[in-house]
């Protein structure tokens, strides 16, 4: 179930709000001691989250399908403290529970004794949770309508209210470093729209020296003679290198400009759960 992006801000007793986490969406399938983690587009993730696999396997339930967000691997590109933040359940001990209302599914989750790195996503309190989210530097909040089932699609029972836009993008090139910068200058990134690879702008912040050097080594192996972008305005004319569009990154930015470029972008990290062709521009 995916949330629909909205620019509106609303509340009410029929809504439950949760912190919008900045990580990778994971479904955890448990059958006895066998556990498989899948990303949103069905890519296996067990190798990235072995501690999560062990913790889910140890849960005192025979069969379960859990839904949540994993943090600590791709954020910042350097890894970190891994956690699996669970917010829903689809299957529980032989029963499909997707038709149950949201609050009943949450009660099922509340009975599970979660041990680190597993965490339970709690409901936010207050009349305007999005104000707290923006004040504390979160990505945003998720609004979920009470009394609704779990739907296997992008649903208007769930809405996401963002403080800052984020977008999955593909590296199509990079510029040379200047001054004292190491590795590379800026990433040249884009997204897919039908058969076109569309240039979305340059990303030069959010990369530390270690990541600059690591990315440069990977990108050098993917270099090609011509730009891979099929729709592009504003591509650099000098000190630019072009690469096969294979590496996916997560980028935060303020807004799309009138020329369809990102305003004030910064790199959040690399994505190992997405393929390049899955990266399309997120629409409202």
N, C-alpha and C positions, 0 to 999 in steps of 0.2 A: 504494500500500500504506500503510495507516494503522496506527499502534500502538494497542494496547489499554491503557487506564489501569489501573494496579494499585496497591494500597496495600502489597503484599507487597515484601519485600526479599530477593533471592536472588542466588546466583552459581553458579559451576561452569564446567568446561572447555567445556561445550556452548554457552556464551553469549559474545557479543561486546558490549561496552558502548561507547556514544558519548555525548558531551555533547549534551544536549537544547538546541537553539538557539531563541532567542526572535525569530522572524522570520516570513516568509511562505513557505509551501511552494510551490516552483516546479518544473514539468517543462519542460525545454528540448528542443525538437524541432529537430534540425539536418538539413538536406538541402542539401549543397553549402555555398554561402554564405548560404542562406536559413535564418533561425532564428526560431522563434516560442516565446515563453515563455507558459506557461499557469499560472494559479493552480489550487488544488486543485479548485475548482468550475468550471474551464474558462473563466475570464475572462482575456482577453489582457493581458499585462503588459509588452510591449515598451517602451511609452512611459515606464514607471516605471524601467526598468533598461537604458538604452541601452548602457552600458559592458559589461554582462553579455552583451548580444546580440552586440556586436562581438567579445568575447573567445571566446565559443562558436563564432562563425563562423570564427575564425582557427584553431581546433583542427585538427590534421592527421588528420581522419577524415571520410569522405565522408558517412556517415549515422550519426546517434546520437540516442537519447532518454536524457536524463540526469535524475536526480531529486536534489533538494537543497533547501536552505533559504536564502532571501535575507534579508539583514539590511541595515539602514541607510536605509530609506525611511520606514517608518511608525513605527519605534521612537521614542518620545518625541514623536511628532507633528511633529518639526522636520526630519526627514531626517538624514543623516549619511554616514559612509563606507560605501559600498555594497560588499557581498561576496556571492558565491554559493557556498555551502558544499555541495559535491557529495558524496553518500554512496552513490549507487547508479546503475546503468545498466540500461535495459530493452531497448535495441536498439543494435546496434553493427555498422556496415558490412554491412548487408543481412541480419543475423541477429537473430532474437528470442532474447535471452539470459535472459529471465525464468525459464526452467525450470532454469537453471544454479544450483548452490548459492551461497549468499551469498559465501563466501570466493573462489569463482572469479570472480564479478562484481566483487569488490573488486580482484582481480588485473588484470582488464581496465582498471579505472579507474586503477590504479597506473601503467599504461603511458602514460597521457595526460599530456603536458607542460602542466600548468595554470599560467597566468599570471594575476596579479591583474587583475580582482577575483575570479577563480575560485580556490577553495580546496578542498583535499581534506579530508574529515572523517576524522580518525584514530581508531583504537581507543584506549580508555582502559586504563590499567594499574592494577593493585591489586585486592585482594580485595573491597573495599567502595567502589566508585566513587561511590555515592550519598552517602556521607559527605563525600567531597571536594566534590561538587557543592553540597551544602547549606552547607558551610563557606566556599566561595568565592562564594556568592551566585548560583549558576546556577539556572535554572528546574528542572533535574533531569537525568536520564540516560535513554537509550534502551537497552534490552536486546534484542539480536537473536540468535535461535537459529541457530547454525552449521548448514550442510548443507541449508538450506531455500530454496525458490524465492521469487520475487517474486510476491505475490498482489495482484490488483486489488480489494482490499477491506480492511476493518479485520481485522487478523489477530492471532492469538495466537502467531505466530512472532516478533512484535515487541511489546514492552511498554514503556510509559513510566512512569517513577517520578519523581514531581514532589516538589520541596521546597516549592513554593508553588503553589496552585491558580491557573489562569488560565482565562478564559472570554471568548468573543466575545459582546458585548451590543450592544443598539440603544438609542440615545438617544430617550427619549419625552418628555423635558421637562427643565427646569432651574430652579434657584431664583435669586433676586436676590442679588447680592453684598452683604456687610455689612462694616462697618469700612473698612479700607483696601484691601480686595480689589477687583480690577477685573473687568469683563466679566460674570461669573456666579459664583454661590456653589457649587452642586454639580450634577452631572449626575444625572438620574433615568433609570435604565436598566432594560432588561428583555430577555427572550428569548421565543421562540415555543414553545408546546407545543400541538400540534395546531392548532386555530383560535384559541387564546388568545394574547394578548400579556401576559406575566406580569411584574409589577414585581419587580425583584431587589434594589433598594436605591439608595442615593445614593453617588456617587463625587465626593469633593471634593479629593483629594490627587493629586499627579502632574501638575498643570497649572501651567505657568509663566505669567507675565503675557501674553506674546505669544500663547500658545495660548488663554488665557481670552478675550482680545479677538477673536481670529480665529474661535473657535468661536461666540462670541456673535453675530457678524455673520452667520455661516451659519445659526444656529438661528433668528434673528429672521425670516429669509425663509421658514421652515417652520412658523411659529406657527399653532396652531389653537385654537379656543375651549374644547375639553374634553379631558380625559386620554385618550390612545390606549390605555391599559392596560385590558384586559378582565378581568384577575384581579389585584387589588391590595389589599394591606393596608399601612397606614402611609404613605400618600401625604401630602405636606405640604398643609396647608389654606390657608396664606398665602404670599405672595411666590413663587408658583410659576407657571411658564409651560409650556404644552404644545406639542409639535411633532409633525409627521408623522414616524413612525419610519422614517427613511431612513439616518441616519449610524451606521456600525458602529464600535465601539471595542473595544480589547483591555484587559481589566482583570485585575489580579492581586489575590488576597485570601488570607486564611488558611484559611477553611473556610466552608461553608454553616451557618447557624444553624438551630435547631429551627423557626424561623419562615420558613425558606427565603429568608433574606437573606444577603448577603455580609458576612463579618466582616473589618474592617480593609481595605477595598478601596483600590486606587490605580490610576490610569490609566497604562497603558503606551503607548498611542498610538492613532491612527486606523487603520482597516483599509480599504484601497481594493480589496481582492481578494475581499471578501465582500458578498453582498446581505443585506438585513435578514432576509428570510424564511429564510435559511440558519442563522440564529443560534438554536440550540437548546441547552438545558442539557446540558453534557457529563456523561455518566454513567460510573461506575466500570466 
